[in-house]
Amino acid sequence: MKPLLTDGRLGASPDKALVDHVNGVELEDEVAAAEHFVRIDLAHALMLTQQQVFGPEQGRKLVGALLRLLEGDAEQALDGDAAIGTIALQLERYLEEQCGPQGLDIQRARSRIDQKATGVRMADRAALLHVMSELLRLGEVLLEAAAEHDAVIAPGYTHLQHAQPTTLGHYFNAHYWSVSRNLARMAQLYERLNECPLGGAAHSGTDWPIDRHTTAAYLGFTRPVRNARDAGLSALDAGAELASVLGLTLSGVSRCASDLFYWSSSEVALVRLHASLCGTSSMMPQKRNPIVLERIRGLAGDAAGWGASQLGLLHFATSTDADQGYVHNRLPGYCRETAGAVQLLAHAVSTLETDVQRLRESAGRHWSTASALADDLVRSRGLSFRAAHETVARFITAHEAAGATDATIRPDLADGPLRDYSPERLRDILDVQTFVDSRHSDGGTSPARRAELATEAAGDLKAHQDTVTSLTTAAQQAKARLVRDAVTLLGQQPTRRPAAAGADRR
């Protein structure tokens, strides 16, 4: 085996336990993001050549080898013997095999600290854009559902008890705004995440004449992280922020899923999930289980600990960073799980089967419009709202004591000012359609306000779409510019695929 990084200082081969449970664990996570690390090395080599830190011949060798690796199967090529070390050293060994001793110079003017921190940010950035794209689709689905079910009367609940009626369209529009807030949080986080640690070196910078702005631009970052010490993993607080935003997102998604879960129960039966999103029982042939909603709810519970695990290591001394590598490596996986849950809810809503008649009947039950009667007492009889509230409460209690339901209004059970109300007037005031249509305050359920909400939400969604498109385009353009400038340095289009060097290094 060729010499290892540890040979010069430690004079001992890595213990198998260290290889299996330290290097191997981190390498497995890093190899999944191999493309990002290859691009980091390519940007670094190209910049050092432009700055004349590398001579033209050495620069072309390194850039050519990295371009071939970028075009080939980087994951396979870099998935080498974990005894060599993590992906930075796998890349160094690959370049040595491709370029000879000059390949070992790739680490000039940087540390694994800033290299790793840059790779983490690039992986997190790409994963975050994926989540944002899925949230955009969920936003579209919610607004489509809101338009389709705009006037469908539905019950509204507090404490899982009938509260006031609403419309299904108004309900779905409300959930859109939760999506919007999380998209806004992610866009703000992306801005903070989109600063490049590369060039911070160990934490004091370097005396080589590097250009951090060039490598930042090549890798799609807005700017370098300003302070070289802050650039390293020791101060990478974006991970805790990302985990927290994902937890918030899943909480919002789970709230909608929990409503649908309750509404789809056999007793309530207001909605039903499409059969393709359900499971069944291996024993009970009648079962139609909404398992995708359960998956969302379970994941949201798990996500509550994601931010805690990040914070649990973030408070450690800034003089350590290896311990933090493990929690940072988990973030792309968290993003994938979040994107999956968002996609599941989008599919559930877009194919949802609704029982319009049952929804309307349920909305009008359990005295759900009683507050309208209290309001009428205030307007027509001059009562305070509290006095009116008590009067209507006694009216409802009297019906319950007499065994009468809200479907059979009995004026003889009224007391005080309500005795003057005719049965027709009581029915008109308590009518569910009248109630919904009369909620004309900003954001209310009246037709005019629902139309305003739909227009505002459509404009808001368009703004989020523009943001995600802009961020995605910037990342793609940076990647293309890096490859273009590398090819220009070589003077020809790279075509040869890289050798599967990883197989030789196992």
C-alpha positions, 0 to 999 in steps of 0.5 A, spaced: 500 500 500 502 507 498 504 511 504 498 514 508 497 521 510 498 518 518 505 515 516 509 521 517 507 523 524 504 517 527 508 511 524 502 507 525 497 504 520 489 506 522 486 501 527 481 497 523 476 499 528 477 507 526 477 505 519 470 501 520 467 506 525 470 513 523 473 513 516 468 509 513 462 512 516 464 519 514 467 516 507 460 513 505 456 519 506 461 524 502 462 519 496 454 520 496 456 527 494 462 526 490 460 530 484 461 536 489 468 535 492 470 534 485 468 540 483 471 543 489 478 540 487 476 543 480 475 550 482 481 550 486 486 547 481 483 552 476 484 558 480 491 556 483 493 555 475 490 562 474 494 565 480 500 562 477 501 558 483 501 552 479 505 552 473 501 551 466 503 544 465 501 542 472 495 545 472 493 542 465 494 535 468 490 536 474 484 540 471 484 535 465 484 529 470 478 532 474 474 534 468 475 526 466 472 524 473 467 529 473 464 526 466 465 519 469 463 515 475 466 519 481 462 515 486 465 509 484 472 512 482 472 515 489 469 509 493 476 507 495 479 504 501 477 507 508 484 506 511 486 512 506 482 517 509 475 521 507 474 523 500 479 529 500 485 524 501 481 519 496 481 525 491 488 526 492 490 519 491 486 519 485 490 525 482 496 521 484 495 515 480 492 520 474 498 525 474 504 522 478 507 526 484 504 533 482 497 530 484 499 530 491 499 538 490 492 539 490 492 540 497 496 546 497 493 553 500 487 549 503 485 544 509 480 539 509 477 543 514 475 548 509 474 543 503 469 539 507 465 545 509 465 547 502 462 540 500 457 540 506 454 547 504 454 545 496 450 538 498 446 542 503 444 547 498 442 542 492 438 538 497 435 545 500 433 546 492 430 540 491 425 541 498 423 548 495 421 545 488 417 540 492 414 545 496 412 549 490 409 543 487 405 542 493 403 550 493 400 549 486 396 543 488 393 546 494 391 552 490 388 548 485 384 544 490 382 551 493 379 553 486 376 546 485 373 546 492 372 553 493 365 553 495 364 546 498 361 547 505 366 544 510 366 543 518 371 547 522 374 544 528 377 547 534 379 542 540 376 536 535 369 539 536 365 543 531 367 550 531 364 554 525 363 552 518 368 554 512 369 552 505 374 546 503 377 551 498 378 556 504 381 551 508 386 549 503 388 556 501 390 557 509 395 551 508 398 554 502 400 560 507 404 555 511 408 552 505 409 560 503 412 561 510 417 555 509 419 557 502 421 564 505 425 561 510 428 557 506 430 562 501 433 566 507 437 560 509 439 559 502 442 566 502 446 565 508 448 558 506 450 560 499 457 563 502 463 559 500 468 557 506 474 555 501 480 558 502 479 559 509 484 554 510 485 551 517 482 557 520 488 563 519 488 563 511 494 562 507 500 566 504 499 563 497 496 568 493 489 565 492 483 568 489 477 566 494 472 570 490 474 566 483 473 559 487 466 562 490 463 564 483 466 557 480 462 553 485 456 558 485 456 561 491 455 569 492 461 570 496 466 567 500 465 567 508 468 573 510 472 570 516 477 565 515 476 562 522 468 562 521 469 558 514 470 552 517 466 546 520 467 549 527 462 555 526 458 551 521 451 553 524 447 553 518 446 546 519 442 547 525 438 552 521 437 547 516 434 542 520 430 547 524 427 549 518 426 542 515 422 540 522 418 546 521 416 544 514 414 537 516 410 540 522 406 544 517 405 538 512 403 534 518 398 538 520 394 538 514 396 530 513 393 529 520 386 533 518 386 528 512 387 522 517 381 524 521 377 526 516 378 519 512 376 515 518 371 510 518 366 514 523 367 521 520 368 519 512 368 526 510 374 525 505 377 518 502 384 517 499 385 515 493 386 507 493 393 508 490 396 511 496 393 506 501 395 500 504 391 494 506 391 488 512 394 482 511 388 479 515 382 484 515 380 484 508 376 490 509 381 495 511 383 501 507 389 504 510 391 511 509 398 509 510 402 515 506 398 520 512 401 516 517 408 516 514 408 524 514 406 524 521 411 519 523 416 523 520 414 530 523 415 527 529 422 524 528 424 531 525 423 534 531 429 531 534 433 533 527 435 540 530 436 538 537 442 533 534 445 539 530 445 544 536 447 538 541 454 539 537 454 546 535 455 548 542 462 544 543 468 548 542 470 551 536 477 548 536 474 541 534 470 539 527 471 532 526 465 530 531 461 535 527 462 532 521 457 526 522 451 530 524 452 535 518 453 529 513 445 527 515 442 533 512 442 531 505 438 525 507 433 529 512 432 534 506 430 527 501 425 525 507 422 532 507 421 532 500 418 525 500 413 527 505 411 534 501 411 529 495 406 524 499 401 530 501 401 533 494 399 526 491 394 525 497 391 532 496 391 532 488 387 525 488 383 526 494 376 524 494 371 528 497 363 527 500 360 534 498 354 532 501 357 529 508 361 535 508 356 540 508 351 536 513 357 536 518 358 543 517 351 545 519 351 540 525 352 541 533 350 548 533 356 550 529 353 557 527 351 559 534 356 565 534 352 568 528 345 568 533 349 571 539 352 577 534 344 578 532 342 579 539 348 584 539 346 588 533 338 587 534 337 587 541 343 591 544 346 586 548 353 586 550 357 580 546 358 576 553 350 577 555 348 574 548 353 569 548 350 566 555 343 567 552 345 562 546 349 558 550 343 557 555 338 556 548 343 550 546 343 547 553 336 547 553 335 543 547 340 538 549 336 537 556 330 536 552 333 531 547 332 536 541 338 537 536 340 543 532 336 540 526 330 541 530 330 548 533 325 549 538 323 557 540 319 554 546 326 553 549 328 560 549 329 565 554 330 572 554 330 576 548 330 570 544 323 568 545 321 574 540 325 570 534 320 566 530 322 559 527 324 562 520 328 567 523 332 562 527 333 558 521 335 564 517 340 566 522 343 559 523 343 557 516 350 554 514 351 558 507 349 564 510 354 564 515 360 562 510 357 568 505 357 573 511 364 572 513 367 578 509 372 581 514 379 580 511 381 573 510 374 571 511 370 565 508 365 570 504 366 569 496 369 576 495 374 574 500 376 567 498 377 570 491 382 575 494 385 570 497 386 566 491 389 572 487 394 573 493 396 566 493 397 566 486 401 572 486 405 569 492 406 563 489 409 566 482 414 570 487 417 563 490 417 560 483 421 566 480 426 565 486 427 558 486 428 559 478 433 564 479 437 560 485 437 554 480 439 557 474 445 561 478 447 554 480 447 551 473 450 557 470 456 557 475 457 549 474 457 550 466 462 556 467 467 552 471 467 546 466 467 551 460 473 555 463 477 548 465 476 546 458 479 552 455 485 551 459 486 545 456 484 547 449 480 541 448 474 538 450 475 532 455 472 526 452 476 520 456 472 517 462 476 516 468 479 509 470 476 506 476 481 508 480 477 506 486 477 499 485 485 499 485 485 503 492 481 498 496 
